[in-house]
């Protein structure tokens, strides 16, 4: 089942236009993701673009593959990157605890599917790649997972490291778990329902999440184990060889920051003038620097550059010298990250969610600035997993389930009005009025025969009205019981489909692997489609 994005809240006009009317945004992108011709044209540009660091890339990826426990299919795909006509389809994701939200699976599956599809279409090797965004320093955002409960969503957070009052803990991927990770896993296990699959899932989690390992390594090993034989290649950009290979790009970002800033600003203003939003706020410099263990944005100031939130300063020669000496201390922000990605990788398509589609809309001139071919931006699969018990509730009560995204009380009151429409009171009021009318007609006839029957007629009126009111009360009580059942069922549907917001963004995919087994991933790979212009509903 496919559902237009207009039926669901939380999708921006820019994203809706991109998937339904690409021509309305064509000037901001390299090509239409639905066009085979455009995909092939971009593939030709990517193959023609010179890359002199393929050996450095492959050496780094093979070393990382050993650490992640990659299988032979992935190792073969890494070696294919030595060939000048090999292409990649790339996706990327923050290193969310336990693998992140449900859409992490959808992103990865779309990437693997698209790589296979493009390989058939182009006749070239196309490698699916997962970019591990471990240089992000937002631990509170990455360091938790959310699981559905009967009361709502419960968050489980890693709190083994206290955030400093100022600054941060540095790149999340490099944070080493302490003993508190065992408490996290115990809490996860307590929140997951006892199923035939829980023991296997928890054993798998405990093999990758343990005191002494890092966020980055645990995430990479977990994803690797979930997608065996897929040929998926994982890349961690903080590798010294990859940073060394990216030096020319970072130097250009420092030395030519003004034209980059102007390119991004011009596109942002153009999008806003066209009625769309700008996802990314332009910054003068698009690099971070790790200093004394924390990661800081680099900002120009009156003497050269300053670390935002710190008093450390650099002149431009000093900043360039630091880049030469310790390139691993530098990392890109959201603007430069795709440039680094496509500088290193022969990317024909990037698989992204709605937010990523929006920020790529600002980047066409950025790619022109860097001289790197811009990839096709391919929307990831967006889907709701509809369990059988929830489908029964929806069908039985004829619910329009996308409306559950809003305020529940408003939804429920509207549901009650539609199901009963106040009919009970209307029916009984009409009946009582009939009793009054008929007794008014009967009263003169009775009094003709016996003038003392006036009180008897009124007593009859009162008795009949009282009996009808008793019946009304019983009917209303039964109706309330039905409404209580309806409320309970509608609330269960809301928790399943919109536990905080849309299911795919709200909950950890561990919930579904626990209920349906790790084999669910293979099933989703078969059932999700590359027709990602609409939201998909998958029946479980």
Buried (B, 14 or more C-beta within 10 A) or exposed (E): EEBBBEBBEEBBEBBBBBBEEBEBBEEBBBBBBBEEEBBBBBBBBBBEBEBEBBEBBBBBBBEBBEBBBBBEBBBEBBEBBEEEBBBBBBBBBBBBBBBBBBBBBBBBBBBBBBBBBBBEEBEBBBBBBBBBBBBBBEBEEBBBBBBBEEEEBBEBBBBBBEEEEEBBBBBBBBBEBEEBBBEBBEBBBEBBEEBEBBEBBBEBBEEBBBEEBBBBBBBBBBBBBBBBEBBBBBBBBBBEBBBBBBBEBBBBBBEEBEEBBEBBBEBBEBBEEEEBEBBBEBBEBBBBBBBEEBBBBBEBEEEBBBBEEBEEBBEEEEBBEBBEEEBBBBBBBBBBBBBBBBBBBBBBBBBBBBBBBBBBBBBBBBBEBBEBBBBBBBBBBBBBBBBEEBBEBBEEBEBEBBBBBEEBEEBBEEBBEEBBEEEBEEEBEEBBEEBEEEBEEBBEEBEEEEEEBEEEBEEBBEEBBEEBEEEBEEBBEEBEEEBEEBBEBBBBBBBBBBBBEBBBBBBBBBBBBBBBBBEBBBEBBEBBBBEBBBBBBBEB
